[in-house]
Amino acid sequence: MKSHYIFFTLMALASVVTLGKSAILAGMLSPGDFAQYSAAFAFVSLAASAISFGLAEGMVKKFTRLVAFGRSDELRRTLGWDVRKLAWRHLAALGILTLIALVVYGPRMTTVASAVAVLAFATNAFAISASLFRAYDKLFAMSAATMLRAVCALVFCATFASLFNWEAGLWAEAASSALIGVAVLLYFRAIIRSRAKVPNLVVSDKDSFVSREADGVWLFAAMSTALIPISFDRSWVLHSASGIDSAKYAFLSIWLSAAYTVTSIFVQKWGPDFIRTRLAQRGGILKAAMARSAEVAVFMAVGAAASFLLLNQVYPDIYWAKYRLSWSDAVLTVMALTLQISPVFDWALIALDSERAVFAGAVVFVLVWTALFLVVSFFQLGFEAYMLSMGCARAAQMTVAITMVARRDRAAMTTRPAD
């Protein structure tokens, strides 16, 4: 079997394990506790992005281009400095978040706050590792590490949640993920050291094309902005809707998160391909992005429809009745999850050196989401309106992204990177 097929298989299995973790917790915990766990876990990605503040994001494109140009020595120096800086930031964030939780919410919430900080560290460690995996085309190792992380998260989170409570489960998952994240970074430290060349201090005329200092900042701004809706949507619904609507939204958001994860899996391969296409001075990124996004959207829609049929026919009492699901809920969820394909176009824009356009799409996403959620909350329109609003917000983001990719792709055909 080709390595890419093995990669996609293992990553798909890792997604199934992650989805299984959420399903197990949804069945094990009360609807209210699961809604709280889901809201806390959703905040992790935003915390990780805020702490990174462009460091991890700046590596997304730069590492692939440095390796393509045979400059592993520079990559090694950059990585060492940035990882140390990021580690100190996370240590400070751990203390600050824990102190705020203690003062504002009491001792019990310190467990949640510290777990969020540790999970944020694990998220950034894996984000950096993912850039390295893509740069060195070590997709099998990437999928193996992701699978290990997913299995450990499932085992430790479910075990501690069943023995104690959801807060203990969150902390157990955080600890296991952080340890694996550190191990993967140490693995790459050895790989890069073995491949690094003698430092070359001659400034290359390709330096400005490898990565601009502003790239990481704009990508950080874009990712942080886009994380606002998916970090706070469950908390918003939890505080503004009925108990059953908030539990239902938290449960069906599992499918939205799974769809975004599936798309992110595929772009681990497609994203670097977009970058290499740009390096090879060829156009056609828009056509490739449209074809890839259509493929993954159809794949996710079919898989989601099958999963809802399974829930209704095989486990109606555990989930379907417990969360008061209906077929209209399932249809709305399938429609919303097919729009979770923004990473495809984000990578296309990154390859086209248009991080600002990624940010513009993220801003539109947040503005439309905020406006629609405010309307739904004010008029108390219920779960269906919340899910429809999330889908409409993603559709608005996709419209901006496709427009910008088309414009930049045409421009790329007339301009070439430095030789």
Buried (B, 14 or more C-beta within 10 A) or exposed (E): EEEEEBBBEBBBBBBEBBBBBBBBBBEBBEBEBBBBBBBBBBBBBBBBBBBBBBBBBBBBBBBBBBBBBEBBBBBBEBBEEBBEEBBEBBEEBBEEBBEEBBEEEEEEBBBBBBBBBBBBBBBBBBBBBBBBBBBBBBBBBBBBBBBBBBBBBBBBBBEBBBEEBBBBBBBBBBBBBBBBBBEBBEBBBEBBEEBBEEEEEEEEEBEEBBBBEEBBBBBBBBBBBBBBBBBBBBBBBBEBBEEBBBBBBBBBBBBBBBBBBBBBBBBBBBBBBBBBBBBEEEBEBBEBBBEBBEEBBEBBBEBBBEBBEEBBEEBEEEBBEBBBBEEEBBBBBBBBBBBBBBBBBBBBBBBBBBBBBBBBBBBBBBBBBBEBBEEBBEEEBBBBBBBBBBBBBBBBBBEBBBBBBBBBBEEBEEEEBEE
